Amino acid sequence: MTMDLPSRRAVVTALAAAPLAASAARAAPAAPDDVPGATILLWPDAAPGAPAALPTLKIEQRSTDAGFNDRWVTGVARPGLTVRRPARANGAAVLLIPGGGYGFIAWDNEGEEQARWLTKLGVTCFILSYRLPAEGWSNRALVPLQDAQRAVRVIRARASEFGLDPKRVAVLGFSAGGHLAGSLATRHAEPVYAPVDAADEQSARPDLAGLIYPVVTLAESFTHEGSRDNLLGTPSSDAQRRDASVERRVAADTPPVFLVHASDDETVPIANSLALYQALLAAKRPAELHAFDQGGHGFGTRLPDSAPASVWPKLFAAYATRQRVFPAAV
């Protein structure tokens, strides 16, 4: 399912800046883990680089089915984590980072729907509502990474509260969210914001990074231009593009990386995943790549069972088990 960025950014429903879990254009089906206080704000005060006029939270409900949500979110002024808890937690956590070209957040397709299959495995999920760089924030190129780093640190700082092992925290990102997850995996130790409290004493390094049809490079001809321009602004220099390219940031402390891509992806070409996989192999870092001939872009978990790429969640769970992030019982 490939959509052009301008149509995706056409936001039609405006909501008050309340916690994201409670602000839906159309009510989501009730979930047993949807408890009060599920949304955790990342920053105790204003987020770094806040503009004088904060963006207003807006949601576009794209679904025409009253029983099915497909929301795109913009205007995140107070980034946070929406918690989705399993009936029985197994100690593993996944930070979910939906995509949207850094111009919106595909909340349901790459957030809520991913949490549903993961919680069935006993995994506690944290869906990241991150700031969008083109909405007036200072130092725009670092804004999403600030939120992602802070998110992992907050999860680890509150691990005991959720019955988690702080050494079993994975990140799973999609499209531009895959770029952010990849940036987190390769730039977790980079000081991109001033510490604000004790949570910032925690490591921001994920124990595993899953990147699904990710934007990887911002410097090559096969980049996704919309993601690049939303993150860096226009014009951007060659140095800025290289600096923000995930494949150029792989190092000895890059965690294991799991990649999924479809060869017929016309939005974010599979060359993105291939470039990162080659960089990981060159650096002798653990990596697994699954390339499928069909699937397009943005498929999430919506492919029919007959489509080979529909098996990727099972492959991810198996890889996370081999990396000892998920327990063997999964």
C-alpha positions as CSV (number, residue, x, y, z in Angstrom):
1,M,0.0,0.0,0.0
2,T,1.9,3.0,-1.3
3,M,0.6,6.5,-0.8
4,D,2.1,9.8,-1.8
5,L,3.3,12.0,1.0
6,P,1.1,15.1,0.3
7,S,-2.0,13.0,0.6
8,R,-0.8,11.4,3.8
9,R,-0.2,14.9,5.3
10,A,-3.8,16.0,4.6
11,V,-4.9,16.0,8.2
12,V,-8.7,16.4,8.7
13,T,-9.4,15.9,12.4
14,A,-8.1,18.2,15.1
15,L,-8.0,17.1,18.7
16,A,-7.0,18.8,22.0
17,A,-3.4,18.1,23.1
18,A,-4.4,15.3,25.5
19,P,-2.5,12.0,26.0
20,L,-2.5,10.2,22.6
21,A,-4.0,7.0,23.9
22,A,-7.2,8.9,24.9
23,S,-7.5,11.0,21.7
24,A,-8.8,9.0,18.8
25,A,-10.9,10.4,15.9
26,R,-12.8,7.1,16.1
27,A,-12.9,5.0,19.2
28,A,-10.6,2.0,19.1
29,P,-11.9,-1.4,20.2
30,A,-11.5,-1.8,24.0
31,A,-8.4,-3.6,25.1
32,P,-7.8,-5.2,28.5
33,D,-4.4,-3.6,28.8
34,D,-5.7,-0.1,28.1
35,V,-5.3,1.1,31.7
36,P,-5.3,4.6,33.1
37,G,-2.0,6.3,32.9
38,A,-0.9,4.2,29.9
39,T,0.7,7.2,28.2
40,I,4.1,8.2,29.7
41,L,5.4,11.6,28.9
42,L,9.1,11.5,27.9
43,W,10.1,14.9,29.2
44,P,9.3,16.2,32.6
45,D,9.1,19.8,31.2
46,A,9.1,21.1,27.7
47,A,10.8,18.9,25.1
48,P,14.2,20.2,23.9
49,G,14.1,23.0,21.3
50,A,10.4,23.8,21.8
51,P,9.1,26.6,19.6
52,A,7.2,29.6,21.1
53,A,4.0,28.2,19.6
54,L,3.7,24.5,20.1
55,P,2.2,22.3,17.4
56,T,-1.4,21.2,17.9
57,L,-2.1,17.5,18.0
58,K,-4.1,16.4,14.9
59,I,-5.3,13.0,13.7
60,E,-6.5,11.9,10.3
61,Q,-8.8,9.0,10.4
62,R,-8.4,7.3,7.1
63,S,-10.6,4.3,7.7
64,T,-14.2,4.4,6.5
65,D,-15.0,1.3,8.6
66,A,-16.3,2.3,12.1
67,G,-14.7,-0.9,13.6
68,F,-11.3,-0.3,12.1
69,N,-8.8,2.4,12.9
70,D,-6.2,3.7,10.5
71,R,-5.0,7.0,12.0
72,W,-2.2,9.3,11.0
73,V,-0.9,11.7,13.7
74,T,0.8,15.1,13.4
75,G,1.4,17.9,15.8
76,V,3.1,16.0,18.7
77,A,4.0,18.6,21.3
78,R,4.4,16.3,24.2
79,P,6.1,13.1,23.0
80,G,5.5,10.0,25.0
81,L,5.1,6.3,25.2
82,T,1.7,4.5,25.0
83,V,2.0,1.2,26.9
84,R,0.4,-2.0,25.7
85,R,0.8,-4.7,28.3
86,P,0.4,-8.5,27.8
87,A,-1.8,-10.7,30.0
88,R,1.5,-12.3,31.2
89,A,4.7,-10.3,30.7
90,N,7.7,-12.4,29.9
91,G,10.2,-9.6,30.7
92,A,10.9,-8.5,27.1
93,A,10.0,-5.0,25.9
94,V,9.7,-3.5,22.4
95,L,9.8,0.2,21.5
96,L,7.5,0.5,18.5
97,I,8.3,3.4,16.1
98,P,5.7,3.9,13.3
99,G,6.8,5.6,10.1
100,G,5.3,8.4,8.0
101,G,8.2,10.0,6.2
102,Y,8.9,12.2,9.3
103,G,5.8,14.1,8.2
104,F,3.2,12.1,10.2
105,I,3.0,9.0,12.4
106,A,1.2,5.9,11.0
107,W,-0.3,5.1,14.5
108,D,-2.4,2.0,13.9
109,N,-0.7,0.2,11.0
110,E,2.8,0.4,12.5
111,G,2.0,0.9,16.1
112,E,-1.2,-0.5,17.6
113,E,-1.4,-3.4,15.2
114,Q,2.1,-4.4,15.9
115,A,1.5,-4.3,19.6
116,R,-1.4,-6.7,19.3
117,W,0.7,-9.6,18.0
118,L,3.6,-8.8,20.2
119,T,1.6,-8.7,23.4
120,K,0.2,-12.2,22.5
121,L,3.8,-13.4,22.8
122,G,4.1,-11.8,26.3
123,V,6.0,-8.8,25.2
124,T,5.3,-5.4,26.7
125,C,5.1,-2.7,24.0
126,F,5.7,1.0,24.1
127,I,4.4,2.9,21.1
128,L,6.5,6.1,20.5
129,S,4.7,9.3,19.7
130,Y,7.7,11.3,18.6
131,R,8.1,14.9,17.5
132,L,8.1,15.7,13.8
133,P,11.1,17.7,12.8
134,A,9.4,20.1,10.4
135,E,7.0,21.4,13.1
136,G,9.1,24.3,14.3
137,W,11.6,22.5,16.7
138,S,15.1,23.8,17.0
139,N,17.9,21.5,15.8
140,R,15.3,19.6,13.7
141,A,17.6,16.9,12.5
142,L,18.1,15.6,16.1
143,V,14.5,16.0,17.4
144,P,13.3,12.4,16.6
145,L,16.5,10.9,17.9
146,Q,16.3,12.8,21.1
147,D,12.8,11.3,21.7
148,A,14.0,7.8,20.8
149,Q,17.0,7.9,23.0
150,R,15.0,9.3,25.9
151,A,12.3,6.6,25.3
152,V,14.7,3.7,25.8
153,R,16.2,5.3,28.9
154,V,12.7,5.8,30.4
155,I,11.7,2.2,29.6
156,R,14.8,1.0,31.4
157,A,14.4,3.4,34.3
158,R,10.8,2.0,34.8
159,A,11.6,-1.6,34.0
160,S,10.6,-2.9,37.5
161,E,7.3,-1.2,37.3
162,F,6.4,-3.2,34.2
163,G,8.1,-6.4,35.1
164,L,10.8,-6.0,32.5
165,D,14.4,-7.1,32.1
166,P,16.3,-3.9,31.3
167,K,18.8,-6.0,29.3
168,R,16.0,-7.2,26.9
169,V,14.7,-4.0,25.3
170,A,14.3,-4.1,21.5
171,V,13.2,-1.5,19.0
172,L,11.0,-2.2,16.0
173,G,10.7,0.6,13.4
174,F,8.9,1.0,10.1
175,S,9.8,3.1,7.0
176,A,11.0,6.5,8.4
177,G,10.5,4.9,11.8
178,G,13.0,2.3,10.6
179,H,15.4,5.1,9.9
180,L,14.8,6.4,13.4
181,A,15.2,2.9,14.9
182,G,18.4,2.5,12.8
183,S,19.7,5.8,14.0
184,L,19.0,4.8,17.6
185,A,20.9,1.5,17.0
186,T,23.9,3.3,15.6
187,R,23.9,6.6,17.5
188,H,22.6,5.5,20.9
189,A,25.7,7.0,22.7
190,E,25.7,10.3,20.9
191,P,24.9,13.2,23.3
192,V,22.0,14.8,21.4
193,Y,20.3,16.4,24.4
194,A,21.3,17.6,27.9
195,P,20.3,15.1,30.7
196,V,17.2,16.0,32.5
197,D,16.9,13.5,35.4
198,A,18.1,10.1,36.7
199,A,16.6,8.2,33.8
200,D,19.3,9.7,31.6
201,E,21.9,7.6,33.4
202,Q,20.5,4.6,31.6
203,S,21.9,3.3,28.3
204,A,19.9,4.2,25.2
205,R,21.3,1.2,23.3
206,P,18.6,-1.2,22.2
207,D,19.4,-4.9,22.6
208,L,18.0,-5.6,19.2
209,A,16.8,-3.4,16.3
210,G,14.1,-4.6,13.8
211,L,13.9,-2.4,10.7
212,I,10.9,-3.1,8.4
213,Y,11.1,-1.6,4.9
214,P,13.3,1.1,6.4
215,V,14.6,4.4,5.1
216,V,18.4,3.9,5.6
217,T,20.4,6.3,3.5
218,L,19.8,10.1,3.1
219,A,22.8,10.5,0.8
220,E,22.3,8.1,-2.1
221,S,20.1,8.2,-5.2
222,F,17.7,5.6,-3.7
223,T,16.9,7.7,-0.7
224,H,13.3,8.5,0.2
225,E,13.4,12.3,-0.5
226,G,10.3,13.1,1.6
227,S,11.9,11.6,4.7
228,R,15.2,13.3,4.0
229,D,13.7,16.7,3.4
230,N,11.3,16.5,6.4
231,L,14.2,15.6,8.7
232,L,16.9,17.9,7.4
233,G,15.0,20.7,5.8
234,T,15.7,22.1,2.3
235,P,18.2,22.6,1.1
236,S,20.5,20.2,3.0
237,S,24.2,19.8,2.5
238,D,26.0,16.6,1.4
239,A,27.6,16.5,4.9
240,Q,24.2,16.6,6.6
241,R,22.9,13.8,4.4
242,R,25.9,11.6,5.0
243,D,25.8,12.3,8.8
244,A,22.2,11.2,9.0
245,S,22.6,8.0,6.8
246,V,22.3,4.9,9.0
247,E,24.7,2.7,6.9
248,R,27.5,5.2,7.5
249,R,27.1,4.9,11.3
250,V,27.5,1.2,11.9
251,A,30.1,0.6,14.6
252,A,31.4,-2.1,17.0
253,D,28.6,-1.4,19.5
254,T,25.7,-1.6,17.0
255,P,23.3,-4.2,18.3
256,P,21.9,-7.1,16.2
257,V,19.8,-5.9,13.4
258,F,16.8,-7.6,11.7
259,L,15.8,-6.3,8.2
260,V,12.7,-6.9,6.1
261,H,12.1,-5.4,2.7
262,A,10.1,-6.1,-0.5
263,S,11.8,-6.0,-3.9
264,D,8.7,-4.2,-5.4
265,D,8.8,-1.4,-2.9
266,E,8.6,1.7,-5.1
267,T,8.5,4.2,-2.2
268,V,11.6,3.2,-0.2
269,P,13.7,1.0,-2.5
270,I,15.1,-2.3,-1.1
271,A,18.6,-0.9,-1.9
272,N,18.2,0.9,1.5
273,S,18.1,-2.4,3.4
274,L,20.8,-3.9,1.2
275,A,23.2,-1.0,1.9
276,L,22.7,-1.4,5.7
277,Y,23.1,-5.2,5.5
278,Q,26.4,-4.8,3.7
279,A,27.6,-2.3,6.2
280,L,26.7,-4.6,9.1
281,L,28.5,-7.5,7.5
282,A,31.6,-5.4,6.8
283,A,31.6,-4.4,10.5
284,K,31.1,-8.0,11.5
285,R,27.9,-7.1,13.4
286,P,25.0,-9.7,13.8
287,A,22.4,-9.1,11.1
288,E,19.6,-11.0,9.3
289,L,18.0,-9.8,6.1
290,H,14.7,-11.1,4.6
291,A,14.0,-9.9,1.1
292,F,10.6,-10.7,-0.5
293,D,9.7,-10.3,-4.2
294,Q,6.3,-8.8,-3.4
295,G,4.8,-6.7,-0.7
296,G,5.2,-3.0,-1.7
297,H,5.6,-0.5,1.1
298,G,3.8,0.1,4.3
299,F,2.3,-3.4,4.6
300,G,2.7,-3.8,8.4
301,T,0.9,-7.0,9.3
302,R,-1.9,-6.4,6.7
303,L,-0.7,-8.8,4.0
304,P,-2.8,-11.9,3.4
305,D,-1.4,-15.2,4.7
306,S,-0.8,-16.2,1.0
307,A,1.8,-13.5,0.7
308,P,5.3,-14.8,1.7
309,A,6.2,-11.5,3.3
310,S,3.3,-12.0,5.8
311,V,5.6,-14.3,7.8
312,W,8.0,-11.6,8.9
313,P,6.6,-11.3,12.5
314,K,7.4,-15.0,13.1
315,L,10.8,-14.5,11.7
316,F,11.4,-11.4,13.9
317,A,10.3,-13.3,17.0
318,A,12.6,-16.2,16.1
319,Y,15.5,-13.9,15.7
320,A,14.7,-12.1,18.9
321,T,14.7,-15.4,20.6
322,R,18.0,-16.4,19.2
323,Q,19.4,-13.1,20.4
324,R,18.0,-13.8,23.9
325,V,15.8,-10.8,23.9
326,F,12.6,-12.9,23.7
327,P,12.5,-16.0,25.9
328,A,12.8,-19.4,24.3
329,A,9.1,-20.1,25.1
330,V,8.1,-17.6,22.4
